[in-house]
């Protein structure tokens, strides 16, 4: 975690220095007086504006567009289990919402423990068997709340958010004209920062997932129950249509288990639709590389092995 935070600090400084250098170079070429001061103000204004716009966009996750709140009367078992687990972990009882999606989603969203929403999809609720598995999944998500993972990951993802916002706005410019002397280097800079930053934050996210697994196993007293729940949800993902997974991809990094398909969707070619694309082998390798670099969850098998080790210790 220390190495990841230090690495992201370096990436953030690199982004700031890169944006400043682009503006300074252009202003100096155009003969502006006090080019360094103007570049500093322009850099700060650009990144602050992008950061504000991007984090306002992230708040839409908390609006629970595909979920509806439930309470003690409409979902008594779910409410009581959540209340009990929250008390064991020492966190406020979250607002509980149920999503209609079939994809196995389970996530806690909200920057502060007092404003957290626990979202469970019907796909998750229907896939789990028994009270122990449901309790283990809820404990994992509320462990993230106790560990303030939403706040931590939001803070450390600053360079990625800024670079992504910068890149997306540059890509919207269809005919940059003379502005290309600014947009082109900024585009390359944002792409590089995104790759490095996402790689580091993904590794930090995997650490936080393992910590939440351990906390859930401790509070429920049953690592085996969490392992069983993860195994069922993993099988559920394998059986979920790729289209449904794409719909849920926006919350994949927040869910208890990655909702990304293990293999890219294959689109067959030819008149009969039976010809494999010539680039398919390369596409598969690139997909595996992308998962290796940017996957936010440890492989399920590794998580199951760690929980099995905890069970043996008990």
N, C-alpha and C positions, 0 to 999 in steps of 0.2 A: 504493500500500500504506500509506503514512504517513497519507494522508487517510482511508482506510478504518479504520485502527486508531484514529485520533483520533475519528472519527465514532462508532465502537462504544464508545469510552470515554465519550463524551457520552451515548449511549443508556443505558449501564449506570448512570451517575450519575442520569439521568432516571428509570430504573426504581426505583432505591433511594429517590430523593426522593419519587416518586409513592406507593410503598408506605408509606413513613414518614408522608407527609401524610394518607393515608387512615386509618391507625391513630391518628395524633395527633388528627385531627378527631373521630373517633368517641369516643376516650377523653376528650377535652376536653368533648365534648357530654354525656358520661355523668358528668362531674365527677370523674374520677380525679385523684388527686394525682400529681405528677411525671409527667404525661402524656407529655412529650417523652422522658424516660428509658425509660419502659415501651414507647413506640412504637419507640424505637431497638432495644431488646432483642428485641421481637416481630418487627420487620422482619428483623433479622439472623438470628434463629432460623428464620423462615419460609423465607428465601431459601437459607440453608445447607442446610436439610433438603431442599428441592426440588432444589437442585443435586446433592446426594448421591444422591438417588433417580434423577434423570434420567441422571447419568453412569454409575451402575450399570447402567441400562437400555442405554446406548450400548455397554457392554462385550459385550452379547450379539451384536453384529456380529462380534466376533472368535471366536465359537464355531463359525462356519462351518457353520451348520445344514444347508446344502444342498451341502456340499462334502466331499470325502474327501481326506486327505493322500496325496501320491505321493512317491516317492523315486527314487534313481538306477536301481534295478532295475525299477520299474513304469513309469517314464516317463523313460528315459535321455536322449532328445533334449531334452525340456523341462528336465530337471535340469541338463544340461550348458550349455544356452543361458543359463539363469538364473544359474548359477554364474559364467559368463564375464562376463555383463553386470554382475553385482554387483561383481566384481573391478574392472572398468573404472570403475565409479562410486564405488568405495571404500566400499561398504556391506556389512554381513554378509549371507550367503546366507539368504534368507527360507525359512520353511516353505512348501512349495508345495502347493496344494490345487486340485482340479478339481471344479467344480460340474456337476451334471447338467442344468442349465437350458439351454434353447435360446436364450434371450435373450443377446446378445453382451456378457457381463460380463467386465471385466478390472479388478481393483482390488487395492491393497495396503492392508491394515488392520493397525493396531497403533500405539500411541503412541510406542514406542521402537524404534529400528532393530534392536535385538537380538531383539525379539519380533514382528517383522512376519510376516504371512501373505500370500503372493501367491496370489490366487484368480483362476483363469481358468475360464470356463464352456466346455462343449463347443460352444456356439453360436459362441464366439469362435475356438476352436481350429479348428473345421471351416470357418469363414468365411475364415480367413487362407490365403494361398497362398504357400508358400515360406518358407525359414528366415529371410530378411531381414525379412519382415513380422512374424513372431512375435518376433524379436529386438527390433524397434522398439517393439512394444507392451510387452514386458517392460521395456525401457529407460525408457519413459515412466513406468511405475508405480514402478520403483525410483528414478527421479529424484525422485519425490515423497518417497521415504524419505530420500534424501540431503538434500533441502531441508527435511526435518522438517515437511512440510505438514500431516500429521495432528495434530501437536502445536500448530502455529500455528492451524489452523482450529478445533481444539477450544477453544483459549484465547479466540479472538476471538468464538466463537459463544456465549460465556457468557450475554450478555443474552437471546439468542434462546431458549436452552435453559431459562433461568429463567422467561421470560415464557410459553413454551409449557407448561412444567410447571405454572405457576400457573394458566393458563387452562384446561388440561385437568382439573385438580382442581376448579376452580370449576364447570365444566360438569357434573361428576358429581353436584353437589348438586341434587336434584330439587325440594325444598321448603325454600328457605333461610329463609323466615320473616323474623324481625327481623334475621337476619344479612345480609339483602340490602343493608343500608346499608354493609356492607363488601364483599360479593361483587360487587355491580354496578359500583362504581367500579374495583375491582381487575380486573374482566373487561374493561372498556374500556381500562384501562391496559395490560394484557397484550396485547390485540389490537393496539394502536398500536405497542408496542415490537416485537412480532413482525414487523409489516409493515416498519417502518423497519430493524430489525436484519437481517432476512432479505435485504432489498434491498442493504444494504451488504456483508454477508458473501458474497452471490452475486457481486458485482463483484470482491471480493477473490479468491474461488475461481476466477473466470475468469482473473485475473492469474496465479494459481498453475498453472493448466492450460497457459497459453501458455509459462510458464517450463519446465514439464516437457517440453513439445514441443521446445523449443530444446535442452534438455539431452539428450534422447533422440536428436535429430538429430546432435548433436555427438559423442556417445559411439559411435554406430553408424556415423557418417560418411556417412549416407544419408538426408537429409530426404525424398527421394522414396519410400523404403521406408515411413516412417511415414505419409506422405500416402496412399500406396496402401492401407495397413492401415486408416486412418481412413475412407477412401472405401468400402471393403468393409464395415466394421462399420456405417457409416451406412446403407448399402443393406440390410444384414441387419435393422436396427431397423425400417426401413420395411416389411419383409416379415414381421415378427414380430407375431402376434396381440396385440391390445390387452390381452387377459386376461393373457398371459404377461408383458407389460411392467408391468402393475399388480403382478404377483407380485414383480417385480424392482425396483419403484420405491423400496423401502427402501434400496437401495445405489446408486441412480442418481447421487447426488452424489459417490460415491467411485469410480465406474467411469471408464474412459478416455473414454467418450463418453456423453452423456446418454441415459438409457433412457426418458425421458418421450415419449409420442406427440406428434407435431407438431400434431395436431388432436384435440379431445375426441371421445369415443365418442358416436355418434349413436344414440339409441333412438327408432325410428319409432313413431308412434301410429296409432290407427284399427283397425277390425275386421280389415283386411287387412294391417296393419303397413306401409302405404305413405304415411302422412301425416307430413310433416315438422313437428316441434313449432314452435309459433309463436314460442317464445323462442330458437330455434336461432341466429339471427343474433347476438343479444345474447350467447349462451353462447360463441360462437366469438370474439367481441371480448374478452370477459372472459378467455378462455383465453389469447389472445395477449398480453393485458396481464400476466397472471400469469407467463407465460414470459419476457416482457421484464424484469419486476422481479426474478424469483426464479430464473431459469435459472443454474445453476452452471457451465455450460460455454459457451465461445464458440461461435457458429455454426460448423458444420463447414466451410462455404465459407471463412470467415475464417481458420480454422486451415490449410486447404489453401493459401490465398494466401500466408500467412506462410511456410509450408514451401517453397513454390515460390520465394519470394524468397531463402530460405537456399540452396536448390539452385543458383540462378543465381549467388549469391556464391561458392559453391564452384567 
